[in-house]
Amino acid sequence: MINTDKVLHGFTDLKNLNVLGPIVLNQAKGIYVYDQDGKKYLDANSGLWNSVVGFDHPRMVETAKKQYEKFSGYHAFFWKNI
């Protein structure tokens, strides 16, 4: 479980966050994302430009798996480009 009292993203409406609390998303299928309570949301932002083919597109999943087997990620500090 994410420690949501330590996470703050751009575009956060602080007033509503304080009143309503956070929405913690933990899974996705196709064009929908789901929160930790199982509530379904249409992702009308396409994963904010990074999942425009849907969240479970077979070729994207396979490509991501292959990349993670080689190199799962790295920081971009100190002139490192990945």
Backbone torsions as a table, in degrees:
resi	resn	phi	psi	omega
1	MET	NA	135.8	178.0
2	ILE	-72.2	140.0	173.7
3	ASN	-82.8	89.1	-170.4
4	THR	-68.7	-14.1	177.5
5	ASP	-78.0	-1.7	179.5
6	LYS	-113.8	3.9	-176.2
7	VAL	-112.4	127.4	177.8
8	LEU	-143.7	122.5	-177.4
9	HIS	-111.8	158.5	173.4
10	GLY	-56.5	154.5	-178.1
11	PHE	69.8	8.3	178.7
12	THR	-70.6	127.4	175.0
13	ASP	-84.5	96.9	-172.4
14	LEU	-61.2	-36.2	179.6
15	LYS	-62.9	-49.3	179.1
16	ASN	-68.9	-35.5	177.4
17	LEU	-60.6	-41.2	179.8
18	ASN	-65.8	-37.3	-177.7
19	VAL	-82.6	-47.0	-172.1
20	LEU	-95.2	-20.9	-173.9
21	GLY	81.5	175.2	-176.6
22	PRO	-82.5	158.3	167.3
23	ILE	-101.5	117.5	-178.9
24	VAL	-101.5	109.9	179.1
25	LEU	-87.4	137.1	-177.6
26	ASN	-134.3	-0.8	175.4
27	GLN	-161.3	166.4	-179.2
28	ALA	-150.4	153.5	175.1
29	LYS	-152.2	124.7	-178.9
30	GLY	61.0	-121.7	-178.9
31	ILE	-102.1	14.5	-177.8
32	TYR	-116.7	147.4	170.7
33	VAL	-118.4	156.0	-176.0
34	TYR	-128.8	141.4	177.8
35	ASP	-89.2	177.1	-175.7
36	GLN	-63.9	-14.9	177.0
37	ASP	-97.8	3.0	178.5
38	GLY	88.7	2.7	179.0
39	LYS	-70.5	136.4	-175.0
40	LYS	-97.3	134.6	178.0
41	TYR	-128.6	136.0	171.7
42	LEU	-72.8	126.0	179.0
43	ASP	-85.1	83.4	-178.4
44	ALA	-75.2	-3.5	176.7
45	ASN	-101.2	7.4	-179.3
46	SER	50.2	48.3	-179.9
47	GLY	61.4	28.1	-174.7
48	LEU	50.5	54.0	172.3
49	TRP	79.5	3.8	-178.0
50	ASN	-114.4	0.0	179.7
51	SER	-135.7	47.6	-172.4
52	VAL	-70.9	-8.9	177.7
53	VAL	-99.0	5.1	-175.9
54	GLY	99.9	160.2	-172.9
55	PHE	-82.1	-17.1	-176.6
56	ASP	-126.3	30.9	178.4
57	HIS	-63.0	123.1	-173.0
58	PRO	-54.2	-42.3	-179.2
59	ARG	-68.3	-36.6	178.3
60	MET	-68.5	-40.4	178.7
61	VAL	-62.6	-46.8	-179.9
62	GLU	-63.7	-42.1	178.1
63	THR	-63.0	-42.6	178.8
64	ALA	-64.2	-41.5	178.1
65	LYS	-59.7	-46.7	179.9
66	LYS	-61.1	-42.8	-180.0
67	GLN	-65.2	-43.2	-179.8
68	TYR	-64.9	-31.0	175.8
69	GLU	-66.8	-32.8	179.3
70	LYS	-84.7	-45.6	-170.6
71	PHE	-166.1	104.5	-171.2
72	SER	-78.4	-19.0	177.9
73	GLY	152.5	167.8	-178.1
74	TYR	-162.9	160.2	179.3
75	HIS	-76.3	162.1	179.4
76	ALA	-109.0	19.0	178.3
77	PHE	-81.3	160.5	173.7
78	PHE	58.0	45.0	173.2
79	TRP	66.0	23.2	176.8
80	LYS	-89.8	129.4	175.9
81	ASN	-120.6	130.4	178.9
82	ILE	-116.3	NA	NA
